[in-house]
């Protein structure tokens, strides 16, 4: 196991506490069964079987970013949506998305160091003094810190826009590579909460809301890929690609029923299949061992 990944998980536990049986990040969430229908529009870009014109089963987990499951919903403005596709071969592959387009560190060393600095995140809101200090020490993290300060939580798990943050490569049958980023768009439209409305929410509101929605009708998302161009950074999750990059809709996800039995799934974002490769992004590749360590600790406690 990577030493840096172990250090990062240790640091998360030190800053936020350890909660038996919970993930070390995105601790509280809700799992569902889903159906993914690919429209075939990506078949010239990737040999990935689930992106040919076909239908696949999937598991989905919605979550709050906090490592502390007792935080109020409003204290976790960043929400997550992790999807595991079940391939005909019996293999699986994942897309992990969050409601922020960028991450706050470019390399694992900075990520781990920042965890040790931001003690006030334990209370759910960093102090302005600490934010100013972080901006001075880690200028590449300024965009994410500014984003957190102004971020509004989605009104529901079902109305969030979920970004992969990291870049990946699509590989077609001829071996050509296309850099991409994933984007899940809610079919019901993006809707957010004002800070005042968010603060008024009871803990567990998001879980109860998505449960009610799915009980009435499938919750639907559109999967777009953003097509990178030469010069777009594929190794730096602290930077967004230009807003004018072409987007291609490659399929649709229908969330159809609750699946508590899927709570144990490890949604490793580096779990790939043919036709897709991880980029050079060090944070992305570091997450493989970090997720494994978190999973081992969590399951050993149950």
Secondary structure, 3 states (H helix, E strand, C coil): CCHHHHHHHHHHHHHHCCCCCCCCCCCCEEEEEEEEEECCCCCCCCCCHHHCCEEEEEEEEEEECCCCCCCCHHHCCCEEEEEEEECCCCCEEEEEEECCCCCCCCCHHHHHHHHHHCHHHHHCCCCHHHHHHHHHHCHHHHHHHHHHHHCCCECCHHHCCEECCCCEEEECCCCCEEEEEEEEEECCCCCECCHHHHHCCCCCHHHHHHHHHHHHCCEEEEEEEEECCCCCCCCCCCCCCCCCCCEEEEEEEEEEEECHHHHHCCCCCCCCCCCEEECCCHHHHHHHHHHHHHHHHHHHCC
